[in-house]
């Protein structure tokens, strides 16, 4: 390579910025999910030719830049669908997210525009072997999960989940709680959980910390990764965790497995919906009743009122300061400590 590559945020769990490595092309049949690879930015460039760094900051990329990301999959309902397994013999691929999730895009929404186009230049290698995200994941002995959870789920992507999580974290901190912010399913994008940190979370955790570029993988692999995430959350010894499940339960991101792993730790559920009718659909389809509805469906008093008529559940526009007293009243009722959660 003629220059040092930029590191995407999926490399933040690694030591690639601190220790030397080689770059070696590997036969296509030896590639695997979570492999760190080097790719070169190629034309055409567009408004999404950007990279999220390990710090969470964004930079613009130009033709000829080298970047390190990880092979993975994405199946976003509103943006892009792609998979590293579809990369052909020419090695051409895309950045499926700005965080360095690399694969070949098969479908891109017209609202998104062109994704960054990349040419494979080789795997990150040490001692002749590919370096993988999984090499940097801590080991946790199996144990019961002890931290009470506020679960934030959605009817779709971009329904307001991360915004709701930020608001809840901020109010919990004002109540004097020690809080972990987590995102346990979805596609790599560091800024989502960084925003929880900026809102006051004492620690943040996501599936990248558990070695996954996205949570699209087989059930056993995801279940093992989820237990790593739960171990990290427990190690923070927080009063409560605000946990976002990216996308929606029916999408191929292992949302149902995530809910199974959280189990009885979930003390309060916020459903963020794209519209009021989606709230009713989720409740009817899943036999599920959230404790609170938020998100785009509650962006106006008309939407909030319609949620009430269709679903008969509490609904708040969490960006409206007038909603804060009611939200705080709900949060005050949650377990203050791990022992209270276990006693319940």
C-alpha positions in Angstrom: 0.0 0.0 0.0 1.2 3.5 -0.7 -0.3 5.0 2.5 -1.5 4.1 5.9 -5.2 3.2 5.8 -7.9 4.9 7.8 -9.5 2.8 10.5 -13.3 2.5 10.5 -15.1 2.5 13.9 -15.5 -1.3 13.7 -11.8 -1.5 14.5 -12.2 0.3 17.8 -12.1 -3.0 19.8 -8.8 -4.0 18.2 -5.2 -3.1 18.6 -4.6 -2.4 14.9 -3.6 1.2 15.6 -1.0 0.2 18.1 0.6 -3.0 16.8 2.0 -3.7 13.3 0.2 -6.0 10.8 0.6 -7.1 7.2 -1.9 -6.8 4.4 -2.2 -10.0 2.3 -4.8 -11.0 -0.3 -6.6 -14.2 0.7 -8.5 -16.6 -1.6 -12.2 -15.8 -1.7 -13.2 -19.1 -0.2 -11.2 -18.3 2.9 -13.0 -15.1 3.8 -15.4 -15.0 6.8 -17.7 -12.7 8.7 -15.9 -10.3 11.0 -12.6 -10.5 9.0 -10.7 -7.2 9.0 -9.9 -6.2 5.4 -8.2 -3.3 3.6 -10.1 -1.8 0.7 -9.4 1.2 -1.6 -12.0 3.9 -2.3 -13.0 4.0 -6.0 -15.3 6.3 -8.1 -18.0 7.3 -8.3 -17.9 9.3 -5.1 -21.1 10.6 -3.5 -22.5 12.4 -0.5 -22.2 9.3 1.5 -18.5 8.7 0.8 -17.7 9.2 4.5 -16.1 7.1 7.2 -16.8 6.9 10.9 -13.5 6.7 12.8 -12.9 4.8 16.1 -13.5 8.1 17.9 -16.9 8.4 16.3 -15.9 11.4 14.3 -16.8 11.4 10.5 -14.3 12.1 7.7 -14.8 12.6 4.0 -13.1 10.0 1.8 -11.5 10.6 -1.6 -10.6 8.4 -4.5 -7.6 6.3 -3.6 -8.0 6.3 0.2 -7.4 3.0 1.9 -9.7 2.0 4.7 -9.9 -0.9 7.2 -13.3 -2.4 7.9 -14.9 -5.8 8.6 -16.9 -8.2 6.4 -20.5 -8.4 7.3 -24.2 -8.3 6.3 -26.9 -5.7 6.4 -30.7 -5.9 5.7 -32.0 -2.4 6.3 -35.7 -1.9 5.4 -35.3 1.8 4.6 -31.7 2.1 3.4 -29.5 -0.8 2.0 -29.3 -4.5 1.8 -25.9 -6.3 1.2 -23.7 -9.2 2.2 -20.0 -9.9 1.9 -20.8 -13.3 0.6 -22.0 -11.8 -2.7 -18.6 -10.2 -3.4 -17.3 -11.5 -6.7 -13.9 -12.5 -8.0 -13.2 -8.8 -8.8 -13.2 -7.9 -5.1 -15.5 -5.0 -5.6 -17.7 -4.1 -2.5 -19.4 -1.3 -0.6 -19.3 0.3 2.8 -22.8 -0.9 3.9 -22.5 1.5 6.8 -20.0 4.4 7.5 -18.7 2.4 10.5 -16.8 0.0 8.2 -19.3 -2.8 7.6 -18.1 -4.1 4.2 -20.1 -6.2 1.8 -21.6 -6.0 -1.7 -24.8 -3.9 -1.8 -27.6 -5.7 -3.6 -30.3 -3.1 -3.1 -30.1 0.5 -2.1 -33.1 2.8 -1.3 -33.6 5.7 -3.7 -33.5 8.0 -0.7 -30.0 6.9 0.2 -28.0 7.5 -2.9 -24.7 5.8 -3.8 -22.8 3.9 -1.1 -19.0 4.2 -0.9 -17.5 1.8 -3.6 -14.5 -0.1 -2.5 -11.9 -2.5 -4.1 -10.5 -5.3 -2.0 -6.7 -5.0 -1.4 -6.2 -7.7 1.2 -6.8 -9.1 4.6 -5.3 -7.7 7.8 -2.8 -10.4 8.7 -0.6 -11.4 11.6 1.6 -14.5 11.7 0.1 -15.5 8.3 -3.5 -15.6 9.7 -6.4 -13.2 9.1 -7.1 -10.8 12.0 -10.8 -11.0 13.0 -13.1 -9.0 15.3 -13.6 -12.1 17.4 -9.9 -12.0 18.4 -10.5 -9.0 20.6 -13.6 -10.1 22.5 -13.3 -10.7 26.3 -14.4 -14.1 27.7 -17.2 -14.2 30.3 -18.1 -17.2 32.4 -21.8 -18.1 32.2 -23.7 -16.4 35.0 -27.2 -15.0 35.6 -27.8 -11.5 34.3 -28.6 -9.2 37.2 -29.1 -5.7 35.8 -32.7 -4.4 35.4 -33.4 -3.2 31.8 -35.4 -0.6 30.1 -35.9 -2.0 26.6 -36.3 0.3 23.6 -37.6 -1.5 20.5 -39.2 -0.2 17.3 -41.6 -1.0 14.5 -38.9 -0.3 12.0 -35.5 1.4 11.6 -35.5 5.2 12.0 -38.5 5.1 14.3 -36.9 7.1 17.1 -35.3 4.4 19.2 -31.9 6.0 19.8 -33.5 9.4 20.5 -35.8 7.8 23.1 -32.8 6.0 24.6 -30.9 9.3 24.9 -33.8 11.0 26.6 -34.3 8.2 29.1 -30.6 8.0 29.9 -30.6 11.8 30.6 -33.6 11.6 33.0 -32.2 8.5 34.8 -29.0 10.4 35.5 -30.9 13.3 36.8 -32.6 10.8 39.2 -29.1 9.8 40.4 -28.9 6.4 38.8 -25.8 4.7 37.5 -26.7 3.8 33.9 -25.4 1.6 31.1 -26.5 2.4 27.5 -26.5 -0.5 25.1 -27.4 -1.4 21.5 -27.7 -5.2 21.2 -28.9 -5.7 17.6 -28.5 -3.8 14.3 -25.7 -2.9 11.9 -22.5 -1.2 13.1 -22.7 2.5 13.7 -20.8 3.9 16.7 -22.6 7.2 16.9 -25.8 5.6 18.2 -24.3 4.4 21.5 -21.9 7.4 21.7 -25.0 9.5 21.8 -26.1 7.6 25.0 -22.7 8.3 26.4 -23.0 12.0 25.6 -26.4 11.9 27.4 -24.7 10.7 30.6 -24.4 6.9 30.4 -21.7 5.7 32.7 -20.8 2.9 30.2 -21.8 2.0 26.7 -21.9 -1.5 25.0 -22.9 -2.8 21.6 -22.5 -5.9 19.4 -19.2 -4.6 18.0 -17.8 -5.0 21.5 -18.9 -8.7 21.2 -17.1 -9.2 17.8 -20.0 -8.7 15.4 -20.1 -6.1 12.5 -23.8 -6.5 12.6 -26.1 -8.9 14.5 -27.1 -10.7 11.3 -25.5 -14.1 11.9 -26.6 -17.6 12.9 -28.5 -17.9 16.2 -25.8 -19.7 18.1 -23.2 -17.1 17.2 -25.4 -14.3 18.1 -26.5 -15.9 21.4 -22.9 -16.3 22.4 -22.2 -12.6 21.5 -25.3 -11.5 23.4 -24.0 -13.1 26.6 -20.7 -11.2 26.2 -22.7 -8.0 25.9 -24.8 -8.9 29.0 -21.5 -9.7 30.9 -20.2 -6.3 30.0 -23.4 -4.6 31.2 -23.3 -6.5 34.5 -19.7 -5.7 35.1 -20.6 -2.0 35.1 -22.6 -2.6 38.3 -25.2 -0.1 37.2 -28.6 0.6 38.7 -30.2 0.1 35.3 -29.5 -0.5 31.6 -31.2 1.3 28.8 -31.0 -1.3 26.0 -31.9 -0.5 22.4 -32.7 -3.4 20.0 -32.0 -2.0 16.6 -34.4 -2.5 13.6 -37.6 -4.5 14.6 -38.1 -8.0 16.0 -39.2 -9.5 12.6 -36.1 -8.3 10.8 -33.1 -10.8 10.4 -31.0 -9.1 13.2 -31.7 -11.8 15.9 -34.1 -9.5 17.8 -36.1 -12.4 19.1 -33.0 -14.1 20.4 -32.0 -10.8 22.1 -35.3 -10.7 23.9 -35.0 -14.3 25.0 -31.5 -13.6 26.5 -32.7 -10.5 28.4 -35.6 -12.4 29.8 -37.1 -11.3 33.1 -34.5 -8.5 33.4 -36.8 -6.3 31.3 -38.7 -4.1 33.7 -40.0 -1.5 31.2 -40.5 -1.5 27.5 -40.7 1.5 25.1 -42.0 0.9 21.7 -40.9 3.5 19.1 -43.2 3.6 16.2 -43.1 5.1 12.7 -46.9 5.8 12.8 -49.8 5.1 15.1 -51.1 2.2 13.0 -47.8 0.4 13.3 -48.3 0.4 17.1 -51.6 -1.4 16.7 -50.0 -3.8 14.2 -47.1 -4.8 16.5 -49.4 -5.2 19.5 -51.8 -7.4 17.5 -49.1 -9.4 15.7 -47.0 -10.1 18.7 -49.6 -10.1 21.5 -47.3 -7.5 23.1 -48.2 -4.5 25.2 -45.5 -1.9 25.7 -45.3 0.3 28.8 -44.9 3.4 26.7 -45.1 4.4 23.0 -42.7 7.0 21.7 -41.0 7.9 18.4 -42.3 9.4 15.2 -45.8 8.3 15.9 -46.0 10.7 18.8 -44.4 13.7 17.0 -47.7 15.7 17.1 -50.6 15.7 19.5 -52.7 14.2 16.7 -50.4 11.2 16.5 -50.3 10.7 20.2 -54.1 10.9 20.4 -54.4 8.4 17.6 -52.1 5.9 19.4 -54.4 6.2 22.4 -57.5 5.5 20.4 -56.0 2.6 18.4 -53.9 0.9 21.1 -54.9 2.3 24.5 -51.4 2.6 25.8 -49.5 5.6 27.2 -47.8 7.7 24.5 -45.4 10.6 24.9 -43.4 12.8 22.6 -40.1 12.5 24.5 -38.7 15.6 22.7 -41.5 17.7 24.2 -40.3 19.2 27.5 -44.0 19.0 28.7 -43.6 15.2 28.6 -40.7 15.1 31.1 -42.7 15.0 34.4 -44.8 12.0 33.2 -41.7 10.2 32.0 -39.9 10.8 35.2 -42.9 9.6 37.2 -42.7 6.3 35.3 -38.9 6.0 35.8 -39.2 6.6 39.5 -41.2 3.4 39.8 -38.4 1.2 38.4 -36.0 -0.8 40.6 -33.3 1.4 42.0 -30.7 -1.4 42.5 -29.9 -4.9 41.2 -31.1 -6.4 44.5 -34.6 -4.8 44.1 -34.8 -6.3 40.5 -33.9 -9.8 41.9 -36.4 -9.5 44.7 -39.1 -8.7 42.2 
